Amino acid sequence: MHCPYCQAPAFETTPQCPRCGFSLERVGLFYGVMPRLSPGVSDLAGVFRPRDIRRLNDAAARLHEAFPQISFSVVTTTLQPEQPLTAYAFWVFNRGGICSELARGGKSRDLLLTLDTSTSRASLMVGYGLEPFIGVDLLQDIIQHGTADFARERWVDGLVAVINAATHTLTEVAASLQKTYGLESDATRHPESPHSNPDPQPGDY
């Protein structure tokens, strides 16, 4: 893993970054009181309508159906431009109650997409259990699928595109691993393209 503030190499068991001193305790003082969060959709920015949340839940359900061991959560927030989004995402990922207490360390296979609607920034984080398979470059590639929509404040379209891209990327990673070990699963027999749009509600905007 890398420090979410300065991106220096770090380790899960290290209490603070050896380069910049970042720690969960310090970032909590910077951002204030931890908001109320839960697995799934936490719309702290207040930008979603009920049908928007249904779209997001449907996209996340398709990912979970293909990969039952993985859960996907979305948090929207409004930060100041000088507040680093990656540090905020790391804070809520670890202290916001999104991950199960039993899914710590290498057992954490959660994905968290944090969207700052005040600056159109987005961050995608994975639990330690997925880090060996999904690195920073893949995460950036996945996020790019929503960048154009985020710039136009089409939040849900961008988020659904990112979730679909994550599903596709996970399918490709699983296929590569299974090919290496001579295994095969339903998820790798029928991969979906991140550019396809299985969403049945195209008229939300």
C-alpha positions as CSV (number, residue, x, y, z in Angstrom):
1,M,0.0,0.0,0.0
2,H,0.9,3.7,-0.2
3,C,0.3,6.6,2.0
4,P,-3.0,8.2,0.9
5,Y,-1.5,11.7,1.5
6,C,2.0,11.7,0.0
7,Q,1.9,8.3,-1.8
8,A,5.1,7.1,-0.2
9,P,5.3,3.3,0.3
10,A,3.7,2.2,3.6
11,F,2.5,-0.9,5.4
12,E,-0.8,-1.8,7.1
13,T,0.9,-2.3,10.5
14,T,2.7,1.1,10.4
15,P,0.9,3.5,12.7
16,Q,1.9,6.6,10.6
17,C,3.6,7.4,7.3
18,P,7.4,7.6,7.8
19,R,7.6,10.4,5.3
20,C,4.8,12.8,6.1
21,G,3.5,11.6,9.4
22,F,0.0,10.8,8.1
23,S,-2.1,8.7,10.5
24,L,-5.8,7.9,11.0
25,E,-5.8,9.8,14.2
26,R,-4.4,13.0,12.6
27,V,-6.7,12.9,9.6
28,G,-9.6,12.6,12.0
29,L,-8.6,15.9,13.6
30,F,-8.4,17.4,10.1
31,Y,-11.8,16.3,8.8
32,G,-13.8,16.5,12.0
33,V,-16.5,14.1,13.2
34,M,-16.9,10.9,11.3
35,P,-20.1,11.0,9.3
36,R,-22.7,8.2,9.5
37,L,-21.9,5.7,6.9
38,S,-23.1,2.2,5.9
39,P,-22.2,-0.3,3.2
40,G,-23.8,0.6,-0.1
41,V,-24.7,4.2,-0.9
42,S,-24.0,7.0,1.6
43,D,-25.1,10.3,-0.1
44,L,-23.6,12.9,2.3
45,A,-23.6,15.5,-0.5
46,G,-27.4,15.0,-1.0
47,V,-27.2,14.7,-4.8
48,F,-29.2,11.5,-5.4
49,R,-32.9,10.9,-5.9
50,P,-34.4,7.5,-4.9
51,R,-34.2,6.2,-8.5
52,D,-30.5,7.2,-8.6
53,I,-29.8,5.1,-5.6
54,R,-31.7,2.2,-7.2
55,R,-29.5,2.5,-10.3
56,L,-26.3,2.4,-8.2
57,N,-27.6,-0.5,-6.1
58,D,-28.4,-2.4,-9.3
59,A,-24.9,-1.9,-10.7
60,A,-23.3,-2.9,-7.4
61,A,-25.6,-5.9,-7.2
62,R,-24.3,-7.1,-10.7
63,L,-20.7,-6.8,-9.5
64,H,-21.6,-8.7,-6.3
65,E,-23.4,-11.4,-8.3
66,A,-20.3,-12.0,-10.3
67,F,-18.0,-11.7,-7.3
68,P,-19.9,-12.6,-4.1
69,Q,-16.8,-12.1,-1.9
70,I,-16.6,-8.4,-3.0
71,S,-18.8,-5.5,-1.9
72,F,-19.0,-2.0,-3.5
73,S,-19.8,1.1,-1.6
74,V,-20.3,4.7,-2.7
75,V,-19.8,7.8,-0.6
76,T,-20.5,11.4,-1.8
77,T,-19.2,14.3,0.0
78,T,-18.3,18.0,-0.3
79,L,-14.7,19.0,0.5
80,Q,-12.7,22.1,0.2
81,P,-10.2,22.1,-2.7
82,E,-7.3,22.0,-0.4
83,Q,-8.6,18.9,1.4
84,P,-7.1,15.8,-0.1
85,L,-9.8,13.4,-1.3
86,T,-7.6,10.2,-1.1
87,A,-6.8,10.9,2.6
88,Y,-10.6,11.5,3.3
89,A,-11.4,8.2,1.5
90,F,-8.8,6.3,3.4
91,W,-10.3,7.7,6.7
92,V,-13.9,6.8,6.0
93,F,-12.9,3.4,4.5
94,N,-11.1,2.4,7.7
95,R,-13.2,4.2,10.3
96,G,-16.6,4.8,8.8
97,G,-18.1,1.3,9.4
98,I,-18.2,0.5,5.7
99,C,-16.1,-2.7,6.1
100,S,-17.1,-5.5,8.4
101,E,-15.1,-5.8,11.6
102,L,-14.4,-9.4,10.6
103,A,-13.0,-8.3,7.2
104,R,-9.8,-6.7,8.3
105,G,-6.3,-6.8,6.7
106,G,-6.0,-9.4,4.0
107,K,-9.7,-10.4,4.4
108,S,-10.9,-7.0,3.3
109,R,-12.2,-7.3,-0.2
110,D,-14.3,-4.1,-0.3
111,L,-14.2,-1.4,-2.9
112,L,-15.1,2.2,-2.0
113,L,-15.7,4.9,-4.5
114,T,-15.6,8.4,-2.9
115,L,-17.0,11.3,-4.9
116,D,-16.4,14.9,-4.0
117,T,-19.3,16.7,-5.8
118,S,-17.9,20.2,-5.0
119,T,-14.8,19.7,-7.1
120,S,-15.8,16.7,-9.3
121,R,-13.0,14.6,-7.8
122,A,-13.3,10.8,-7.4
123,S,-11.2,8.2,-5.6
124,L,-11.5,4.4,-5.8
125,M,-10.0,2.4,-2.9
126,V,-9.7,-1.4,-2.5
127,G,-9.3,-3.4,0.7
128,Y,-5.9,-5.0,1.5
129,G,-7.2,-8.4,0.2
130,L,-7.5,-7.0,-3.3
131,E,-4.4,-4.8,-3.4
132,P,-2.1,-7.7,-4.7
133,F,-4.4,-8.0,-7.8
134,I,-5.6,-4.5,-8.4
135,G,-2.9,-1.9,-8.3
136,V,-2.9,1.9,-8.6
137,D,-2.7,1.8,-12.4
138,L,-5.8,-0.4,-12.7
139,L,-7.7,1.8,-10.2
140,Q,-6.9,4.9,-12.3
141,D,-8.1,3.1,-15.5
142,I,-11.4,2.2,-13.8
143,I,-11.9,5.8,-12.5
144,Q,-11.3,7.2,-16.0
145,H,-14.6,5.6,-17.2
146,G,-16.5,8.1,-15.1
147,T,-14.4,11.3,-15.5
148,A,-16.3,12.8,-18.4
149,D,-19.6,12.4,-16.6
150,F,-18.3,13.7,-13.3
151,A,-17.0,16.8,-15.1
152,R,-20.6,17.4,-16.4
153,E,-22.1,16.7,-12.9
154,R,-23.8,13.5,-14.3
155,W,-22.9,11.8,-11.0
156,V,-24.9,8.6,-11.4
157,D,-24.0,8.0,-15.0
158,G,-20.3,8.3,-14.0
159,L,-20.6,6.1,-11.0
160,V,-22.5,3.4,-12.9
161,A,-19.8,3.5,-15.6
162,V,-17.1,3.1,-12.9
163,I,-18.9,0.2,-11.3
164,N,-19.3,-1.5,-14.6
165,A,-15.6,-0.9,-15.4
166,A,-14.7,-2.4,-12.0
167,T,-16.7,-5.5,-12.8
168,H,-15.0,-5.9,-16.1
169,T,-11.6,-5.4,-14.7
170,L,-12.2,-7.9,-11.9
171,T,-13.4,-10.4,-14.5
172,E,-10.2,-9.9,-16.5
173,V,-8.0,-10.3,-13.4
174,A,-9.9,-13.4,-12.3
175,A,-9.6,-14.9,-15.8
176,S,-5.8,-14.3,-15.8
177,L,-5.4,-15.9,-12.4
178,Q,-7.6,-18.9,-13.3
179,K,-5.7,-19.4,-16.5
180,T,-2.5,-19.4,-14.6
181,Y,-3.8,-22.1,-12.3
182,G,-5.9,-24.0,-14.8
183,L,-9.3,-23.0,-13.4
184,E,-12.4,-21.5,-14.9
185,S,-15.7,-20.0,-13.6
186,D,-18.9,-18.6,-14.9
187,A,-17.6,-15.1,-14.3
188,T,-14.8,-15.6,-16.7
189,R,-16.9,-17.4,-19.4
190,H,-19.2,-14.4,-19.9
191,P,-17.2,-11.1,-19.2
192,E,-19.1,-7.9,-19.7
193,S,-17.5,-4.9,-21.4
194,P,-17.3,-1.7,-19.3
195,H,-18.6,0.2,-22.3
196,S,-21.9,-1.8,-22.4
197,N,-24.8,-0.3,-20.6
198,P,-27.0,-3.0,-19.1
199,D,-28.8,-0.3,-17.0
200,P,-32.5,-0.4,-17.9
201,Q,-33.2,3.2,-16.8
202,P,-31.4,5.5,-19.3
203,G,-33.7,8.5,-18.9
204,D,-32.8,9.6,-15.4
205,Y,-31.3,12.9,-16.6
